[in-house]
Amino acid sequence: MKFGLFVPQGWRMDLVGIDPAQHWGVMAGLARRADANEDWSSIWVYDHFHTVPEPSEEATHEAWTLMAAFAAVTGRVRLGQMCTCMSYREPTYLAKVAATVDAISEGRVEMGIGAGWYEHEWRAYGYGFPRAGERIKRLEEGVEIFRQMWTTGTATLDGEHYQVDGALCRPLPLQGTTVPGSKTNGIPMWIAGGGEKKTLRIAAQHADYTNFDGSPEGFAHKSEVLEGHCRDLGRDFGEIVRSANYNVVIGRDEREVQNRLDWIREQYLRAGLTPEKADDQVKAAASGPAVGTPEQIVETFRALQAQGMTYAITYFAEAAYDTSGIALFESEVLPELVDREEHGHLWHLGRR
C-alpha cells in the first residue's frame, strides 16, 4: 500500500489558536517531516476557501499556492489536492498552473479534481452554484482540456461550458516528457467523488486514480460501479488505482484513543462551535475505519487492501499541535503495510 498525509491548512479548523504568522512554519515543518520518511508517498491539502463544518473567520490557506510552496521546500514526496474544484479556476489556467508547479517540483504533482460541493463557498466567491449536472459536465470538459494541454501542449474544445481555441501549455509538465518512467499522459489525474452515473463514468474514462467512500461497504460498492463503467467503455479496470481518505484517531490503548477524541471536541469548542456541533464532529471522527490501536488500524487497512484499496490518504486532526499520533502511525502502522521494495523501484525510475 501507499500512504499520503494531509497537511493542516486551516480548512478543518486545524490551525485554530496558532498565530497566523506561524502557520506556514507549521505546514512546512510537517511537509518536510513527510518528505524525510519514505513510507509517506505524498502530502495533500484541500481546495477550499471557507472553514468547515461551518464558515468562520479562521484561516484557510489556498491550495495551489501551497502546492508551489511545498514544491520548493521538499524534494521527494509527491504533492496533491483532494480535491481541486474544477469550476473555481478556468481549466486552461489551472492546467498551466499545474504544469508550472510540476516544473518547480521536478515532476511531483498529482492533480486531484472534482466537481465541487460547498455551496456557501461557491456563492460567497461569486461562482453561483450550478445544478449538479452542470458542475459534473464542467468537470468532464475540464479533464479533456487538461489531457490535451499536458500531452500536446495545446487545447481546443467547443464545449457546452468551456470554449477553448488553441490554448498553449509550454513547457509541458515534466511528467510524461522528461521524467524517466513516467506515464505519457502528463500529470496523474485523481478524479474524486462517488457519483455513480456520471462521476465514476468520467473516472473510468480519464482517471489514473479514484478517490471515494473508504468504508468497507461503501468502497466495495463504488468499486463495483466503477468496474461496470470500465467494462462498458473498454477500459482496463486494473489500470485505475483506487484510493480513499481516512481520519486517523490512534492510541496505544482505548484511553489514548478517547483522549484524542476529547481533544478534538475541545478544539472545535475553541473554534467557536456549539457543544452540539462539536459532539457531532467527534461522533463522525469516532465512527471512521481508522480509529483504534495500531494493531486494529493495521487489520482494518489489510481488509481494505484485500478489496483493492491500495492508497490511503490520512488526516490527523491534531497534527499542527501534536505529532505523537503521526509518530505512532509511522512506527507501528506504516512498516506493516508499505511496500518498501516498490518505493525503492519507483524512486530509481524517477517516479517519485
N, C-alpha and C positions, 0 to 999 in steps of 0.2 A: 504493500500500500504506500501511497504518498500522502503527505500531510501539509496543509497550509495553515498559517496563523494570521488571524485578523489583528491589525494594529489599531488600538483605540484612537479614534479621531474626533470623538465627541458626540457622534450621531445617537448613540445609545446611552447618552448621559454618563459616559465613562471617562470624562475628564473634569467632572464637577469638583470644585474645591481646589484645583490646581491653577496657579497663576497663569493666565493666557500667555505670558511671556515665556513660560516654561513648557508649553505644550509641544513645540517642535522638538525640544530636547528629549522629552519623554518618548515621543513617537520614534525619533531617530535612534534612541538607545535600544528600543525593542526591535526595530528593524535590523540593527547591527547584531543584536543577540541572535536572531534567527539566521542571519547571514553566516554567523560563525559556527552554527551547528548544522551539519549536512543532513541531519534527519528531517529538517524542515525544507521542503521543496519550494515554498512560496510564502509571500506575505500579501495581505489583502486589505482593502478598505471598502466602505460602502459609498455609493454615489448618491448622496442625499445632501440637502441644504438645511433642513429643519430637523430638530431632535424628535425622537420617539421615546415613549409611547404617546407623547403629545408635544406640539410645538412649544418651544420656550426660547428664552434669550441666552441659553447656554450655547457654547461654541459647537459648531460642526464644520470641520475643515474640508475643503473641496478636493474631490478625489483625484482629478488628473493633475492638479498642481502637486499633490503628494506623490503621484507616480514619478514625476520628473525629479522631485527632491529625493525620493528613495533610490532612484536610479543612480544618483550622484554619490550617495553615502553607503551603498552596498556594492558588492562585486560578484556575488554568486546566486543568491536567492532570486526566484522569479517574482514578478510584480503583477498583481491582478486587482480587479474591482469586481465586487459581487453585489449588484452588477450595475454597469453603466446604463442609464436610461437613454434609449435612442433619441427620444424627442427633445431632450434637454440641449442638444447641440446638433447642428446640421451634420449629417453623416459624412459629407465631403470634408468638412472641417475636422471632425472627430478622427477620421481616417488619417489625416495629415498630422494631427497632434500625436496619435498613437505611433505613427512611423517615426516621428521625431524622438519620442521617448524610447522607442526601440533602439535608435542610434545612440542615445545617451547611455542606455543600459547595456549596450553591446549585445543586443538580441535577447532580452529577458522579459519582454512584455507579454502578458496574457490579456486578451480582450473579453471581459465578461460583459454580456449585453442582454438587455431585456426590454420589455415594452413599457415598464413603469406602472406605478400604482398609487403613489402617495398624493391624494387629491389636494390636500391643503397646500402642499409644497408647489404643485403644478400651478394652482390658481394664484398663489402669492407671487410667483415669479412671472406671471403674465402669459403662461403657456395654455391657458384654458384647461379643460380636462375632457378630451375627446372620449367618445364611447370606446369600449374595449376593442371592438373590431377594427376601428381606425388606428388605435395605438399598435395593435399587432401587425396591421398592414404596413405601418411605418417601419416597424422592426424588420419585416421581410424585405422591404425595398432597401432599407439602410444596409442590411447584411450583404445584399447583392452589390451595392456600391463599394463596400469595404473590399470584397473579394476582387472586384475589378481593379480598384486603385492599388491594392497591395500586390497583385500579380502582374498587371500590365503597366502600371504607372499612370493609368488614366481611367476615367469612368464616364460613361454616357448612359442615361436612363430617362425614359419618358414615362415616369410612374404616375400613380394616382396622387401621391403626396410629395414626391421629390422629382424635380426635373433637373437633370444634370447633363451638361453638354461639354465633354472634353475636360473635365476637372483633372488636374495633374497632381501626382503624388511622387515627387522626386526630392531626395532619393527614395527608392523603395525601402521598406523595412529591411533590416539586416536579416531577419528570419526569412528563409526561403530564397535568399540571394547569397550572402557571404558567410552565414553561419554554417559550418560543415555539419552535415547530417540532419539539418532541419527540414521541415516539410516545405513543399513548393508553393503552398497556397498562402504564404505570408504569416502574419501574426495569428497564433492559435485562437480560435473562437469558442468561447463558452456561452452557449445560449441557455439562459436561465429562465426557469418557470415551468409549471406543470400543466398548463392549459392543454387539454388532451386533443382537441380537434385542430387547433391551429399552431400553438407554440411548439408542441412536440413534433408536429409535422415539419415546421421550419427547422427545428433541430435535426430531424432526420435528413433533411436536405443539405444543411450547411455546417452543422456543429462538429468541432473536434472533441468538445466536452459538453456534457449537460450538467445541470445543477438543479435538483428538485427535492421533494419531500424525502427526508432522511430517516423517517421511522421505518422499521422493518416492513410493516404492511403497506405503507404508502410508497416506499421505494420499489417494492416488488410490483405493485400495480402500475406505477408510472413507467417502469422498465418494460412491462408487457405492452403498454400502449406504444411506447417508442419503437419497440421491436416490430410491432404491426405496421407502423408508418414506414419503417425501413424496408420491410418486405414489399409493401405496395410501391415504393419508389425505386426498388432495386439497389438499395444501399446496404453495405455490409454492416450489420448491427454491431459487430465486434470492433469496428473501427472507432466507435464513439466511446470515450471514457466517461463513465457515469460517476458524478460526484454529489456530495451533499454537505450542508453546513451543520455544525454541531456546537451548541452551547455546552462547554465543559465545566462541570462543578465537581472537583476532585478532592478527595481527602484520604488520609491513611486509614480512617475508620469513619463510622457513621457520625460521630461527634464532629469531626473536622468538616465533613460534608455539610452538616447542619450549620456549623459556624459560618461557612461561606455563604449559604443561603441567607442567614441572618444579616450578614454584611451587605448582601445585595439589597435587601429590604431597606436597611439604613441608608444606603447610597441613594436610593430613589426618594426616600423621605428628604434627604439633604437637597436633592434636586428640585423639591417643591411638589412632588406628587402627594396626593391624599393617601392616607393609610390603606384605603380600599384599593386604589390603583397600584400601590406598592405591593400589596398582597397578591394582586393578580399577576404581577411580573414575577414574583417569587414562585407562585404556583406554576407558571409556564416554565420557568427555569428548572424546577424540581422534577417536572414530568418528562424531560428530554431523555434520549437514549444514552447520552454521555455523562451521566450523573452517578457517582459512586466512588468506590475504591479503585486503585489502578487495576486490580485483578478483574473487577466487574466491567470496567470500561474496555479492557482488552478482549474479554469474552464477547461483549456487545459488538465491537468492531470486527472481530473474526466472523461472527454470524452474518454481519452486513457484507463483509468481503465475499463470503460464500454466495451472496445474492448478486454480486457484481459491482458493489460499491467499492471502488479502488482508490478514491481520492477524497479525503475528509478535510474540510476547511473548518478550523476550530476557533472558537471565540471564548476568551476568559474575561468575564466582566470586571475582574479586579486587576487586570494586567498593568494599568497605569500606576497603581498604588502598591501592589504586592505581587511579586513574581514567583512566590513559593509554589503556587499551583502549577504554573508553567514548568518550573523546575522538576516537580514531582512527575508530571506528564513526560517530560524529556528523559527522566532517568528510569521510569518504570513502565511506561506505555509505548513510547516510540521504538525502543530497542526490540520489543516483542513483535512489532508489526511492519517496520520499514524494511524494504528490500535494499540493503546497502550495496549489494553487487550491482543492482540496476542503477543506483545512484552513481556509482563509480563509472559505469559504462557510459551513461549519458553525459557525465562531465568530460570524459575522454573525447566524446564526439563533438563537444561544444554545445549540446542541447541542455543548457543549464536551467 
